[in-house]
Amino acid sequence: MVRQFKPQPHASVPPGFTTFTATPLVTSRSQEIYAAVFSISRFFRYSITNQLFPKTG
């Protein structure tokens, strides 16, 4: 009974480490991609507006 709760082959990894970090990894990756796309789109919008309407002074 107690043997079931012993650490798996990876002793350094605490129990529930993979299940805990699996989903946040995906969410952080999607947030990273979203942030990158958002910054790129904002940068392009900023550069386009500067080209179309150059700031005077």
Secondary structure, DSSP 8 states (H G I E B T S, - for coil): -GGGGS--S-SSS-TTHHHHHHHHHHHHHHHHHHHHHHHHHHHHHHHHHHHHS----
